[in-house]
Amino acid sequence: MEKSKLIRMDNVSIVVESLDDAVSFFTEIGLTLEGRSMVEGDWAGKVTGLGKQSVEIAMMKTPDGFSRIELSKFHTPEIISDHRNAPVNALGYLRIMFAVANIDEMVSRLISHGAELVGEVVQYKDSYRLCYIRGTEGILIGLAEELKKK
């Protein structure tokens, strides 16, 4: 039997309390809402191992069309754990990094929408300017602006 080969990374899933707020936040970053729908039924609970579940999802697509974020709001079962304010050295999900054209403009826009800069915007060698931002619901994202070689 031939070994299966990876085709692509399809999406990253983030569980949120407010789907509307999360969609608005990721739209501000530059993602596009691809669609919203309910996921429920026996098949869904068999995939997740949660049994009976009712989840509303919103699929957000990156501008290049290759990557997606699946935002999920669980109606049932209820949320049992909250990792949103874990520090960047906590085990598990850390952050999603986005490449941006102008980090200062993006940071300013996101802060005007309630996001908080975690540390500072820093420069890594002559390659990148980087920062972490906590957006809606404490979602941690990274921003990276590639510096042009002169």
Phi, psi and omega in degrees: 000132180285141179292133179292140181252141177294136180263311180190167167272124186276308179198166172245137181254136177231126178272131184229162174276318182243107178296320180299314180296319181293318177299316179299315180299310182288335172294320179297326177292327179131004176279159181245136176290119179273328179169163177231144177197167176266142175238114180204169180113168183304319183299321182294316179294331177289325179292313186274342184080010182267356183074221181294124181217155175222115186227130172263131180239152172231127180260123181249133184248139176287158183302329180283350177081000185265336186235154181220154170242128176259112178269128185235132173243113180279125172270316172215144353288170181290156179294136182248351182207153182224113183251009190299329183255019177294145178290166185294348178258016177282150177292149177100205181306133178254290183196169172249134181256133176243137172276132181231158181278327183218097187296322181296317179295317181295314179301314180301315180297315183292322177296322178293345176257018174096359178287159179235135174288128184286311179234250178226164168280122183238160177252131175257109182048219176259021188258309189218155162249135189224154171198165171247142179230139170259118182262205180309140179059019178078012180296127182267124175232156174248149175237138180225127176249116178287130180275137180282136176286134180260000000 
